[in-house]
Amino acid sequence: MRRCIVVGAGGRGGYWVHRVLAEMRNQVQVVGLVDIEPEPLQQGAQAHGLAPSQLFSDANQAFDALEADFCLIATPPWVHEQNVRAAVAHGLAILSEKPVADTLEASVRIKKMVESAGLPMTVVQNYRYSPYMLAFRDVLRSGELGRLSYLVARFAACYNPPRSWGKRFRHEMDHALLIEGSVHHFDMLRNLAGADCEEIFGYGWIPQWADFKGDCNGLYVMKMTDGSHASYEGSCTTEGYENSWHREYYRAECETGAVVVDADNVVKVYRIDNEEPTIVEQPTGAPEEGQAIVMEFLDYLATGEPSPTAIADNIKSIGMVFAAIECDRTGQPIKVREMLDDAEAGIEV
Ligand SMILES: NC(=O)c1ccc[n+]([C@@H]2O[C@H](COP(=O)([O-])OP(=O)(O)OC[C@H]3O[C@@H](n4cnc5c(N)ncnc54)[C@H](O)[C@@H]3O)[C@@H](O)[C@H]2O)c1
C-alpha cells in the first residue's frame, strides 16, 4: 500500500480524489489533502475518511506533518514548482499533472531538482491511455502500414463566450493554447511517432473576437528525429467543426496506408486498394486513463523503471511547447534539443 498526499484537490484534483484514487483504495491510501480552498478539502475528507488534522492549506506543512510515499500535484501550472520543491525537500516521489510548469526555466529547474534528489517524477499525459489512441498507436507500432511519413493533429474547441475553458486563468494567461492545451497533442505526436521533435516552426495568434489575452490559436509544423514530420492545428475559437477534448483528430500517413481517428473516436485504416476503410478494434477492459497512470507510477516506485512519461521523457513534450513559444517570439524555427540543453546548462536549481 502506498500513501499519497494530494496537493490541489479541487478542479482536476477532484477527478483524482473522487474518481481515480477512490477506486484504487486497495493500492493507494490518501493520507492527506492540500488546497487553499476549504470546499475541496471537506469533500475530499468525506470521500477518504480523513480527519481535520490531515487537511492543509500548504504543502510544506502537510509534508512536515504526515508520512507519505508520494504526492499527487494538481494545482495550476504556475504553482507546480513550489510544490515540487516542497516534495523534494521531504524526499517524496511526485506524480504531477501536466504541464511540467508554465515556463521553460521552471520546467528545467523541476527536472534538475528531482534528478539531483534521485526521486521519481511522472507527468500525467492521460490521452495516451484512451482505448482509441492505444489502438491507433498499435497500428503504427505493428509496422503493418510500413514506415511513417507524417502525422497530422487537430484540436479545435469553442471557448468563445458564453463558453469558457474551465477556470478563468486560461483566458488571462500568455500562450493558453500551447501551455494548457497543446502539450497534450505534442506529447501524443511523440507517442505516435515513437520519436522526438527535432525542430518546430509556426505561428500562434489571437483572433480579434477571442476572449483570450494570450495566443489561443496556432499552426505548427515539426521535423521529428526519425525523419518523419508532423503538423498541428490548435484552436480555442472554433465554431461548428470541433475536435475538442477526447475528440481530437489524428492522421498518420504511412508507406502503404493511413490511420485516422476523428471526433467519433473510431480508428480507421485506409489503403489505396480498399474501397472502404478497415475499422480498427480497440482494447476492451483497458484500465481507466488515470488508473493506468497511477498503476504505472506504482510500478515505477516498486521497480525503479521510469514510467513512459517520467520527467526525463516529458521534458521533451513540454520542450516542444516552449520551442513553439520561442518560434512565435523570434519568427525562426527552433531546435528543441538545443533549446533544452542551453536551458539546462544555464539554470541553477
Ligand atoms: N490531464 C488533464 O486532462 C487535465 C485536465 C484539466 C486540468 N489539468 C491540469 O491540472 C492542473 C490544475 O488545473 P485545474 O483546471 O484543476 O485548475 P483549478 O484552478 O480548477 O483547480 C486547482 C486547484 O488547486 C488549488 N490550489 C491553487 N493554488 C494552490 C496551492 N498553492 N496549494 C494548494 N492548492 C492550490 C485550487 O484551490 C483548486 O482547488 C493544471 O496543471 C492543469 O493543466 C489537466
The ligand as an SDF file (V2000), in Angstrom:
LIG
                    3D

 44 48  0  0  0  0  0  0  0  0999 V2000
   -4.6950   15.9790  -17.7020 N   0  0  0  0  0  0  0  0  0  0  0  0
   -5.8050   16.6300  -17.9600 C   0  0  0  0  0  0  0  0  0  0  0  0
   -6.6100   16.2250  -18.7790 O   0  0  0  0  0  0  0  0  0  0  0  0
   -6.0780   17.9160  -17.2220 C   0  0  0  0  0  0  0  0  0  0  0  0
   -7.3510   18.4860  -17.2350 C   0  0  0  0  0  0  0  0  0  0  0  0
   -7.5560   19.6780  -16.5260 C   0  0  0  0  0  0  0  0  0  0  0  0
   -6.5030   20.2530  -15.8460 C   0  0  0  0  0  0  0  0  0  0  0  0
   -5.2700   19.6600  -15.8650 N   0  0  0  0  0  0  0  0  0  0  0  0
   -4.1400   20.2630  -15.1360 C   0  0  0  0  0  0  0  0  0  0  0  0
   -4.4220   20.1980  -13.7420 O   0  0  0  0  0  0  0  0  0  0  0  0
   -3.8400   21.3450  -13.0980 C   0  0  0  0  0  0  0  0  0  0  0  0
   -4.9430   22.0950  -12.3420 C   0  0  0  0  0  0  0  0  0  0  0  0
   -5.8640   22.6150  -13.2670 O   0  0  0  0  0  0  0  0  0  0  0  0
   -7.3910   22.8440  -12.8400 P   0  0  0  0  0  0  0  0  0  0  0  0
   -8.1600   23.0340  -14.0780 O   0  0  0  0  0  0  0  0  0  0  0  0
   -7.8200   21.7780  -11.8980 O   0  0  0  0  0  0  0  0  0  0  0  0
   -7.2770   24.2250  -12.0370 O   0  0  0  0  0  0  0  0  0  0  0  0
   -8.3050   24.7330  -10.9300 P   0  0  0  0  0  0  0  0  0  0  0  0
   -7.9280   26.1400  -10.6670 O   0  0  0  0  0  0  0  0  0  0  0  0
   -9.6910   24.4030  -11.3670 O   0  0  0  0  0  0  0  0  0  0  0  0
   -8.0020   23.8280   -9.6560 O   0  0  0  0  0  0  0  0  0  0  0  0
   -6.7740   23.8910   -8.9990 C   0  0  0  0  0  0  0  0  0  0  0  0
   -6.9400   23.5370   -7.5280 C   0  0  0  0  0  0  0  0  0  0  0  0
   -5.6970   23.8230   -6.8760 O   0  0  0  0  0  0  0  0  0  0  0  0
   -5.9440   24.6440   -5.7210 C   0  0  0  0  0  0  0  0  0  0  0  0
   -4.7520   25.4490   -5.4630 N   0  0  0  0  0  0  0  0  0  0  0  0
   -4.3510   26.5890   -6.0720 C   0  0  0  0  0  0  0  0  0  0  0  0
   -3.1860   27.0150   -5.5440 N   0  0  0  0  0  0  0  0  0  0  0  0
   -2.8330   26.1120   -4.5950 C   0  0  0  0  0  0  0  0  0  0  0  0
   -1.7250   25.9890   -3.7130 C   0  0  0  0  0  0  0  0  0  0  0  0
   -0.7360   26.8720   -3.6950 N   0  0  0  0  0  0  0  0  0  0  0  0
   -1.6770   24.9210   -2.8730 N   0  0  0  0  0  0  0  0  0  0  0  0
   -2.6820   24.0030   -2.8630 C   0  0  0  0  0  0  0  0  0  0  0  0
   -3.7600   24.0780   -3.6760 N   0  0  0  0  0  0  0  0  0  0  0  0
   -3.8330   25.1130   -4.5350 C   0  0  0  0  0  0  0  0  0  0  0  0
   -7.1900   25.4610   -6.0740 C   0  0  0  0  0  0  0  0  0  0  0  0
   -7.8430   25.9530   -4.9290 O   0  0  0  0  0  0  0  0  0  0  0  0
   -8.0040   24.4170   -6.8230 C   0  0  0  0  0  0  0  0  0  0  0  0
   -8.7610   23.6030   -5.9400 O   0  0  0  0  0  0  0  0  0  0  0  0
   -3.1760   22.1720  -14.1880 C   0  0  0  0  0  0  0  0  0  0  0  0
   -1.8120   21.8690  -14.2400 O   0  0  0  0  0  0  0  0  0  0  0  0
   -3.8850   21.7160  -15.4470 C   0  0  0  0  0  0  0  0  0  0  0  0
   -3.0950   21.8570  -16.6050 O   0  0  0  0  0  0  0  0  0  0  0  0
   -5.0540   18.5100  -16.5190 C   0  0  0  0  0  0  0  0  0  0  0  0
  1  2  1  0
  2  3  2  0
  2  4  1  0
  4  5  1  0
  4 44  2  0
  5  6  2  0
  6  7  1  0
  7  8  2  0
  8  9  1  0
  8 44  1  0
  9 10  1  0
  9 42  1  0
 10 11  1  0
 11 12  1  0
 11 40  1  0
 12 13  1  0
 13 14  1  0
 14 15  2  0
 14 16  1  0
 14 17  1  0
 17 18  1  0
 18 19  2  0
 18 20  1  0
 18 21  1  0
 21 22  1  0
 22 23  1  0
 23 24  1  0
 23 38  1  0
 24 25  1  0
 25 26  1  0
 25 36  1  0
 26 27  1  0
 26 35  1  0
 27 28  2  0
 28 29  1  0
 29 30  1  0
 29 35  2  0
 30 31  1  0
 30 32  2  0
 32 33  1  0
 33 34  2  0
 34 35  1  0
 36 37  1  0
 36 38  1  0
 38 39  1  0
 40 41  1  0
 40 42  1  0
 42 43  1  0
M  CHG  2   8   1  16  -1
M  END
$$$$
